[in-house]
Amino acid sequence: MKFYTSASDTLPTRIEDSALDERCKKDAASRREFLAMATTFGATTSTAYGMLGICAPAQASEVPRIGGTIRIGMVVSAGKDPRSYDGSPLANISRGWLEYLVRYTHACTFEPMLLESWEISEDAKTYILKVRPGVTWHNGDTLTADHVAYNIARWCEQDAEGNSMAGRFGTLIDPDTGVAADGVIEVVNNLTVRLNLPKPDITLIAGMADYPAAIVHSSEGSVDPFRSPMGTGPYTLESHEVGVKAVLVRKEGHRWWNEGNGAYLDRIEYIDVGTDPAVLLSSYESEEIDANFESSGDFVALLTGLDLEQNEAVTAATIVIRPNQLAEVEGKRPYSDPRVRRALSMAVDNTVLLELGVNGLGIPAQNHHVCPIHPEYAEVDRLPYDPAGAMALLKESGMEDFEHELISIDDDWRKNTADAMAAQLRDAGIKVKRTVIPGASFWNDWARFPFSSTNWNMRPLGVQIFALAYRSGEAWNETGFNNAEFDRLLAIALATPNADKRRGIMTELEKVMLAEGVVTQPYWRSLYNHNRSYVKGMGMHPTFEIHIDKIWLDN
């Protein structure tokens, strides 16, 4: 069996051939498919872009300055076991000391971090992970293959509370034990881990780059890293006050493995600006912050009007308004009937939600959570916008008089989107009560609400989203969706490296999502943030990551 090594610029023929397809040069979905899969199987970022006849995104030509303090406006939440992280802001703070095996770049490619390289067999059943030599932990220990194997085994603990990594590494898990199957994680030597998969899985490298995949020391176990901040990164946590501020400072006495190529700042302060964009605006006006995590809705233009630099990423970030099929309301499960779920989607015009929710900054979606920029996206007919038909379905199910309670967080765009959906449901004759919960409380119960809205980050592959959010029994399966046919098709899709073949399977998966009325997923949104002109290297990452080691100040 032939193996392909990262950054070797040697690729499987099927990927090399796909670079010749004109769709890769003209179509965003095909291009991102090529970039993700090419860098997964062996191409460097520059080579992957070069094969398409496109220049890789330019790097800043200035020489970075060392030192200084940056203040970034972002929610500051309570810490928890990284594998149970359920929001990017928490990971962005701990990213200063907890690093990742692989990084997903602003250029939509994968690059090694704590891994020096990796090899993947042509059939995607064997992964060989080469640990970067010379990396040390803050306690002086050397990073080894045992540490990497320990983390992967932790990710495979299916019953660990909130562990969404089990959804990303489900191929390694023994369904009878709920932990890594015997022999799938093999420590070959001090710097090499081999993953011996029972079936192909093309998503593991992408899974290693996702924000709950931070690498922890084996002595720390499930300890909250905000209480015991020990990692391999260049910074450490000086202070952490939930709802107020988190401060990172350079870790004295620690030699970072990438010394001289980043970690330019002396101090990083994450200032909690809450979820009200008006507070973000006033924080800039009062010169309390230098950059921010995210800008949304009408406030994008307002912030740009303050002479700030606007950063944009076109992504598959979205919101879903979903009924929880397992939730009980007054002793009944109102959303266990697919007719009720389909009715909620049919009563809503997604273009209206796009306009009222995010000021039109995005494109309408089709209620199945696969985006046109995903390589396996398939064109299928969405449920029709049909308010009368929606009410007919509710009457057929005996639920026409039921009052739905639609719950959302209290910020700008998510609240506006839920308000707009509630208004359209009422216009269709459907009874709806709106409940708005402060951000500090919303995320404590987000997966258990009977009927609520949730924002979802982009993932490079559509099958990643399905494995995380809709496969039966996963930690992030907030819909309670449990469908054997969907799970069967998804297993086949995860084992199919070829995007065209995977698209055929995705057609059937999308049809199941629509037939079951799993979610109302109204739009895909463009992402924005801002920074002052002297902040260099910030940008807007397609999955909300702040690569603090690449940011510097020119002031």
C-alpha positions in Angstrom: 0.0 0.0 0.0 1.4 3.4 -1.0 1.7 6.1 1.7 1.6 9.9 1.2 3.6 12.2 3.5 2.5 15.8 4.4 4.6 18.6 2.9 6.3 16.2 0.5 4.4 17.5 -2.6 3.8 13.9 -3.7 0.1 13.3 -4.1 -2.3 10.5 -5.1 -3.0 10.5 -8.8 -6.7 11.2 -8.2 -5.9 14.5 -6.4 -3.2 15.5 -8.9 -5.8 14.9 -11.7 -8.4 17.0 -9.9 -6.1 20.0 -10.1 -6.6 20.0 -13.9 -10.4 20.2 -13.5 -11.5 23.7 -14.5 -14.0 23.6 -11.6 -11.1 23.8 -9.1 -10.1 27.2 -10.6 -13.6 28.7 -11.0 -15.7 27.0 -8.4 -15.1 27.8 -4.7 -16.4 24.4 -3.5 -14.1 22.4 -5.8 -11.2 24.6 -5.0 -11.6 24.2 -1.2 -12.0 20.5 -1.7 -8.7 20.4 -3.6 -6.9 22.5 -1.1 -8.1 20.6 1.9 -7.5 17.1 0.4 -4.2 18.1 -1.3 -2.7 19.4 2.0 -4.1 16.4 3.9 -2.4 13.9 1.5 0.9 15.7 0.9 1.0 19.1 -0.7 2.3 22.3 0.9 0.1 25.3 0.8 2.2 26.9 -1.9 2.3 23.8 -4.0 -1.5 23.2 -3.7 -2.3 26.7 -4.9 0.4 26.5 -7.6 -1.2 23.3 -9.0 -4.3 25.4 -9.6 -2.3 28.2 -11.2 -3.3 30.5 -8.3 -0.9 32.4 -6.0 -1.2 31.4 -2.4 -2.5 34.3 -0.1 0.4 36.7 0.4 2.1 36.9 3.8 2.9 40.2 5.3 6.2 41.5 4.0 7.0 43.7 7.0 9.4 42.4 9.7 7.4 41.8 12.8 8.1 43.9 15.9 8.7 42.1 19.2 6.8 43.1 22.3 3.6 45.0 23.3 0.2 44.3 24.6 -2.9 43.6 22.5 -6.5 43.9 23.8 -9.0 41.8 22.0 -12.8 42.1 22.6 -14.3 38.6 23.0 -16.5 36.7 25.4 -14.5 35.3 28.4 -16.1 32.0 29.7 -15.4 29.5 32.4 -12.8 26.9 31.6 -13.4 23.2 31.1 -11.8 20.0 29.7 -10.7 21.0 26.1 -12.4 18.0 24.5 -15.7 19.4 25.8 -15.1 22.9 24.5 -18.3 24.1 22.9 -17.2 27.6 21.7 -14.2 29.1 19.9 -13.6 31.9 22.3 -12.5 29.5 25.1 -10.1 27.7 22.7 -8.7 31.0 21.5 -7.6 31.9 25.1 -6.1 28.5 25.9 -4.4 28.4 22.4 -1.7 30.5 24.0 -0.4 27.5 26.0 -2.4 24.5 24.6 -1.3 23.7 21.1 -2.7 21.4 18.3 -1.2 18.6 16.2 -2.4 20.3 13.0 -3.6 23.8 12.1 -6.3 24.9 9.7 -4.9 28.1 8.1 -6.5 31.3 6.8 -5.7 29.9 3.3 -8.0 26.9 3.9 -5.2 24.4 4.1 -3.7 22.2 6.8 -0.2 22.6 8.2 1.6 20.6 10.9 2.1 22.1 14.4 3.0 19.6 17.2 3.2 17.0 14.4 6.3 17.5 12.2 4.6 15.5 9.5 2.1 12.7 8.9 1.7 9.9 6.4 -1.6 8.6 5.1 -2.1 5.4 3.1 -3.8 5.7 -0.2 -7.0 4.0 1.2 -7.1 6.3 4.2 -7.0 3.4 6.7 -3.6 3.9 8.1 -2.2 7.2 9.5 1.4 7.6 10.7 1.9 10.6 12.9 5.4 12.0 13.3 5.8 14.0 16.5 7.8 17.2 16.2 11.2 16.6 18.0 12.4 19.1 20.5 9.0 20.3 21.8 8.9 20.7 25.6 6.1 21.1 28.1 6.1 24.0 30.6 7.2 21.5 33.3 10.3 20.5 31.2 9.0 17.2 29.9 9.7 16.4 26.2 6.6 15.9 24.0 6.5 12.2 23.0 4.4 9.8 21.0 2.9 8.6 24.3 1.5 12.1 24.9 -0.1 12.1 21.5 -1.5 8.6 21.9 -2.9 9.6 25.3 -4.8 12.5 23.8 -6.2 10.4 20.9 -7.4 7.8 23.4 -9.0 10.5 25.5 -10.8 11.8 22.4 -12.2 8.3 21.9 -13.9 8.1 25.3 -17.5 8.2 24.0 -19.1 8.5 27.5 -17.0 11.4 28.7 -19.3 14.3 29.4 -19.5 16.8 26.5 -16.7 15.0 24.5 -17.4 16.0 20.9 -14.0 14.7 19.8 -15.6 11.2 19.9 -17.7 12.3 16.9 -14.6 13.3 15.0 -12.7 10.0 15.9 -15.7 7.7 15.8 -13.9 5.4 13.3 -11.4 4.4 16.1 -14.1 3.6 18.7 -15.3 0.1 19.6 -19.1 0.4 19.6 -19.3 -2.2 22.3 -16.9 -0.5 24.8 -17.3 3.2 23.8 -13.5 3.6 23.8 -10.7 3.2 21.3 -10.7 -0.3 19.9 -7.8 -2.6 20.6 -4.8 -2.0 18.3 -6.1 1.2 16.6 -3.6 3.5 18.4 -0.1 2.1 18.2 3.0 3.8 19.6 5.7 2.8 17.2 8.6 4.6 18.9 9.2 7.8 20.9 8.2 10.1 18.1 5.8 8.0 16.0 2.1 7.0 16.4 0.3 4.7 13.9 -3.5 4.7 13.6 -4.8 1.4 12.3 -8.3 2.1 11.2 -10.9 -0.6 10.7 -12.3 1.3 7.7 -11.2 4.4 5.8 -11.8 7.9 7.2 -10.7 11.0 5.3 -11.5 13.5 8.1 -9.0 12.7 10.8 -6.5 15.4 10.0 -9.3 18.0 9.8 -10.6 16.7 13.2 -7.1 17.2 14.7 -7.3 20.8 13.7 -10.7 21.5 15.3 -10.8 23.6 18.4 -11.6 20.9 21.0 -8.5 19.0 19.9 -6.0 20.9 22.1 -3.2 18.6 23.3 -2.9 18.3 27.1 -0.2 16.6 29.2 -1.0 13.1 30.4 -0.5 14.2 34.0 -3.3 16.8 33.7 -6.0 14.4 32.6 -9.4 16.1 32.6 -8.2 19.0 34.8 -9.6 22.4 33.7 -6.5 23.9 32.0 -7.6 27.4 33.2 -6.9 26.2 36.7 -3.7 24.5 35.8 -2.3 26.2 32.7 0.4 23.9 31.5 1.1 23.2 27.9 3.7 23.5 25.1 2.8 27.0 23.8 4.7 30.3 24.3 2.3 31.9 26.7 0.7 31.1 30.1 -2.4 32.3 31.8 -1.8 35.2 34.2 -5.4 35.8 35.2 -8.9 34.6 34.2 -12.0 36.3 35.5 -15.2 35.0 33.8 -17.2 37.8 32.2 -14.4 40.3 32.7 -10.9 39.5 31.3 -8.4 36.8 30.6 -4.7 37.7 30.4 -1.9 35.8 28.8 1.8 36.6 29.3 5.0 35.1 27.8 6.0 31.9 29.7 9.3 32.8 31.3 12.0 30.2 31.1 10.2 28.2 28.4 11.8 27.8 25.0 9.0 27.5 22.5 9.7 25.1 19.6 8.9 27.7 17.0 11.1 30.4 18.5 11.8 33.3 16.1 8.8 32.6 13.9 6.0 33.9 16.0 4.9 34.7 19.6 5.8 38.4 19.0 3.6 39.8 21.7 4.5 40.1 25.4 0.9 40.2 26.7 -2.5 39.4 25.4 -5.7 40.7 27.1 -9.0 39.2 26.1 -11.6 41.8 27.3 -15.2 40.5 27.7 -17.5 42.6 25.6 -20.5 40.3 26.1 -22.8 39.5 23.2 -24.3 42.9 22.6 -22.6 44.5 19.6 -23.4 47.9 20.9 -21.0 47.2 23.8 -18.3 46.2 21.2 -18.8 49.5 19.4 -18.5 51.5 22.6 -15.4 49.6 23.5 -13.7 50.7 20.3 -15.0 54.3 20.7 -13.5 54.4 24.3 -10.2 52.9 23.1 -10.5 49.9 25.4 -9.7 47.3 22.7 -7.4 47.0 19.7 -9.2 44.1 17.8 -12.3 42.0 18.2 -13.4 38.3 17.8 -16.4 38.9 15.6 -18.5 41.7 14.0 -22.0 41.1 12.9 -25.1 42.5 11.2 -25.5 46.3 10.9 -22.5 46.7 13.1 -20.0 45.6 10.4 -20.5 48.9 8.6 -20.6 50.9 11.8 -17.3 49.5 13.0 -15.7 50.0 9.5 -16.9 53.6 9.8 -14.7 54.1 12.8 -11.7 53.8 10.5 -11.0 50.3 11.6 -9.6 47.6 9.3 -12.4 45.2 8.3 -11.5 41.5 7.8 -13.8 39.1 6.0 -14.0 35.3 5.5 -16.5 33.6 3.2 -17.3 30.4 5.1 -19.8 27.7 5.9 -20.7 29.3 9.3 -24.4 29.3 10.0 -27.2 29.1 12.5 -29.8 26.3 12.9 -33.2 26.6 14.5 -33.9 23.1 15.6 -36.5 21.1 17.5 -35.1 18.6 19.9 -36.8 15.3 19.0 -36.1 13.8 22.5 -37.2 16.8 24.6 -40.3 16.5 26.7 -42.8 19.4 27.2 -45.5 18.7 29.7 -44.9 15.0 29.5 -45.0 14.8 25.7 -42.4 14.9 22.9 -43.8 17.5 20.6 -41.0 17.2 18.1 -40.8 13.5 17.7 -43.2 13.7 14.7 -41.4 14.6 11.4 -44.6 16.3 10.2 -44.3 18.9 13.0 -40.6 19.5 12.2 -41.2 19.8 8.5 -44.0 22.3 9.1 -41.7 24.6 11.1 -39.3 24.8 8.1 -42.1 25.2 5.5 -43.6 28.2 7.3 -40.3 30.2 6.9 -38.8 32.1 4.0 -35.0 31.7 4.5 -34.3 34.9 2.5 -36.3 36.9 5.1 -34.2 35.4 7.9 -31.0 36.2 6.0 -32.0 39.9 5.6 -33.4 40.4 9.1 -30.9 38.2 10.9 -27.5 39.3 9.5 -28.5 42.3 7.3 -28.2 40.1 4.2 -24.5 39.4 4.7 -24.5 35.8 3.4 -26.5 33.5 1.1 -29.7 31.5 1.7 -29.4 27.9 2.8 -31.5 24.8 2.1 -32.2 23.4 5.6 -29.8 20.4 5.4 -26.5 22.0 6.8 -24.3 21.3 3.8 -22.9 24.4 2.1 -22.1 25.1 -1.5 -18.5 25.6 -0.5 -18.3 22.0 0.9 -16.8 19.7 -1.7 -19.5 17.1 -1.5 -22.4 19.6 -1.6 -25.3 18.3 -3.7 -28.1 20.2 -5.3 -31.4 18.9 -4.0 -34.9 20.5 -3.8 -35.5 22.1 -0.4 -38.8 21.9 1.4 -41.1 24.5 -0.2 -41.9 27.7 1.5 -45.6 27.0 2.0 -47.2 28.4 5.2 -50.6 26.9 4.3 -49.0 23.5 3.7 -47.2 23.9 7.1 -50.5 24.5 8.9 -52.0 21.5 7.1 -49.2 19.3 8.4 -49.7 20.5 11.9 -53.4 19.8 11.7 -52.7 16.3 10.3 -50.4 15.7 13.3 -52.9 17.1 15.8 -50.4 19.8 16.8 -52.1 22.9 15.4 -52.9 24.4 18.9 -49.5 23.7 20.5 -47.6 26.7 21.6 -43.9 26.5 20.7 -41.3 28.2 22.8 -38.4 29.4 20.6 -35.3 30.0 22.7 -32.3 32.1 21.7 -29.2 33.8 23.1 -29.5 37.5 23.7 -27.0 38.8 21.2 -27.7 40.7 18.0 -27.8 38.4 15.0 -28.9 35.2 16.7 -31.7 37.0 18.6 -32.8 38.8 15.4 -32.9 35.5 13.4 -35.0 33.8 16.0 -37.3 36.8 16.2 -37.8 36.8 12.4 -38.6 33.1 12.4 -41.1 33.5 15.3 -42.8 36.3 13.4 -43.2 34.2 10.2 -44.5 31.2 12.2 -47.1 33.5 13.7 -48.0 34.8 10.3 -48.7 31.1 9.3 -51.0 30.8 12.3 -48.6 28.8 14.4 -48.5 29.8 18.1 -45.0 30.8 19.3 -43.6 32.2 22.5 -40.1 33.8 22.4 -37.6 33.4 25.2 -34.3 35.2 25.2 -31.5 33.9 27.6 -28.3 35.8 28.5 -25.1 34.4 26.9 -23.7 33.5 30.4 -26.6 31.1 30.9 -27.5 30.0 27.4 -24.5 27.7 26.8 -25.1 25.8 30.0 -28.1 24.0 28.5 -27.8 24.7 24.7 -28.1 21.0 23.7 -31.1 20.3 25.9 -33.6 23.1 24.9 -36.8 21.7 23.2 -36.8 24.4 20.5 -33.9 26.8 20.1 -31.3 28.4 17.8 -27.6 27.5 17.8 -24.7 28.9 15.8 -22.3 26.4 14.1 -18.8 27.0 12.9 -17.6 26.0 9.5 -15.8 22.7 9.0 -13.8 22.0 5.8 -15.9 18.9 4.9 -19.7 18.5 5.0 -19.3 15.0 6.3 -17.6 16.4 9.4 -20.7 18.5 10.2 -23.0 15.4 9.8 -20.7 13.3 12.0 -20.6 15.9 14.7 -24.2 17.2 14.8 -26.5 14.5 13.4 -25.0 11.1 13.8 -26.9 9.1 16.5 -25.7 9.5 20.0 -23.0 12.2 19.5 -22.3 14.8 22.2 -23.2 17.7 19.9 -26.3 16.0 18.5 -28.6 18.7 19.8 -31.6 17.6 17.7 -31.9 14.1 19.2 -31.9 12.8 15.6 -31.4 9.0 15.5 -31.7 7.5 12.1 -30.1 4.2 11.1 -30.2 4.9 7.4 -28.6 8.3 7.8 -25.9 6.7 10.0 -25.3 4.0 7.4 -24.9 6.4 4.5 -22.7 8.7 6.6 -20.3 5.8 7.3 -20.0 5.2 3.6 -19.4 8.9 2.9 -16.7 9.2 5.6 -14.8 6.3 3.9 -15.0 7.9 0.4 -12.0 10.1 -0.5 -13.3 11.0 -3.9 -15.5 14.1 -3.7 -17.6 13.3 -6.8 -18.4 9.9 -5.4 -19.1 11.3 -2.0 -21.4 13.9 -3.5 -23.7 11.1 -4.7 -23.9 9.7 -1.2 -24.5 13.3 0.2 -27.5 13.6 -2.1 -29.2 10.9 -0.2 -28.1 12.2 3.2 -29.4 15.7 2.4 -32.7 14.2 1.3 -33.0 12.3 4.6 -32.4 15.6 6.5 -35.1 17.3 4.6 -37.6 14.5 4.8 -37.1 14.3 8.5 -37.3 18.1 8.9 -34.3 17.9 11.2 -33.5 21.6 11.3 -34.4 25.0 9.8 -31.1 26.2 8.6 -31.7 29.5 6.9 -28.5 31.0 5.7 -24.7 30.8 5.3 -23.0 33.9 6.6 -19.9 35.8 5.8 -17.8 36.4 8.9 -16.2 39.7 9.9 -14.0 41.1 12.5 -12.1 44.4 12.9 -8.8 45.7 14.2 -6.9 49.0 14.4 -4.4 49.6 11.7 -1.4 49.0 13.9 -2.5 45.4 14.5 -0.8 43.1 12.0 -1.6 39.4 11.2 -5.1 39.4 12.7 -7.5 38.6 9.8 -10.8 36.7 10.0 -10.2 33.0 10.2 -12.9 30.8 8.5 -13.5 28.9 11.7 -13.1 31.8 14.2 -9.5 30.9 15.3 -7.2 33.6 16.6 -3.7 32.6 15.8 -2.2 34.8 18.5 1.4 33.6 17.7 1.2 35.3 14.3 -0.1 38.7 15.5 2.2 41.7 16.2 1.8 45.4 16.7 3.3 48.2 14.6 2.9 51.1 17.0 
